Amino acid sequence: MLRKWLTITMIGLSFQVFGQQEPIDESLQMEASSSHYIRDDLFVFLHTGPSRNYRILGSIEAGTPITVLDRNSETEFTQVKDNQDRTGWVESKFVSNTMSRAEQLPILTKRLADNQASLQGLKSENSRLKQQLNTAQQDVTRLSKETDSQTRQIQKLTLQLEAQSKDEMIKWFTWGGIVAGSGVLLGVILTFLPRKRRRSSEWV
């Protein structure tokens, strides 16, 4: 860190010989935006004006969120305000609207944790649904067996009913035949029985 600040100081002193403050072109003013970051390099120098010839105010670490205040398209420098409330100019190529890795890390970590929690919830729900499916399949198997058993009982009772109906029909035919035969036999017998002669009312 000490070597870094010594380097910055030396470069700043050398640039002070050539540096001369220039007024900011009012036509280049733009709306301030805080959704910018210093690109993920080592660090960049913060100058007092829109070129390298201006005095160095310090450095801005990579990934630092900054507010863009102005741009100079000729020198390709951007005026920014950093998180320490310092205002200065940095090279536009080091300014990015992409969130730095340092700030992305906690967000991505939280998203990962949320996704893992969601995944765990889905796994639990999947396990519960599988258990319900297994229970339902067991119920279906049990009901299928009961249905098969009841179907066999119905078929058995149907056969018994049909056999009883046949037996009843045979019984009635038999009794009918006996009654009919008895009637015929009785008629024949009555035919052959001797009739009583009538007494004559006249006497010889």
Stockholm file with secondary structure:
# STOCKHOLM 1.0

chainA/1-204         MLRKWLTITMIGLSFQVFGQQEPIDESLQMEASSSHYIRDDLFVFLHTGPSRNYRILGSIEAGTPITVLDRNSETEFTQVKDNQDRTGWVESKFVSNTMSRAEQLPILTKRLADNQASLQGLKSENSRLKQQLNTAQQDVTRLSKETDSQTRQIQKLTLQLEAQSKDEMIKWFTWGGIVAGSGVLLGVILTFLPRKRRRSSEWV
#=GR chainA/1-204 SS CHHHHHHHHHHHHHHHHHCCCCCCCGGGEEEEEEEEEECSSSEEEEESSSSTTSCEEEEEETTCEEEEEEEETTTTEEEEECTTSCEEEEEGGGEESSCCHHHHHHHHHHHHHHHHHHHHHHHHHHHHHHHHHHHHHHHHHHHHHHHHHHHHHHHHHHHHHHHHHHHHHHHHHHHHHHHHHHHHHHHHHHHHSCCCCCCCSCCC
#=GC SS_cons         CHHHHHHHHHHHHHHHHHCCCCCCCGGGEEEEEEEEEECSSSEEEEESSSSTTSCEEEEEETTCEEEEEEEETTTTEEEEECTTSCEEEEEGGGEESSCCHHHHHHHHHHHHHHHHHHHHHHHHHHHHHHHHHHHHHHHHHHHHHHHHHHHHHHHHHHHHHHHHHHHHHHHHHHHHHHHHHHHHHHHHHHHHSCCCCCCCSCCC
//
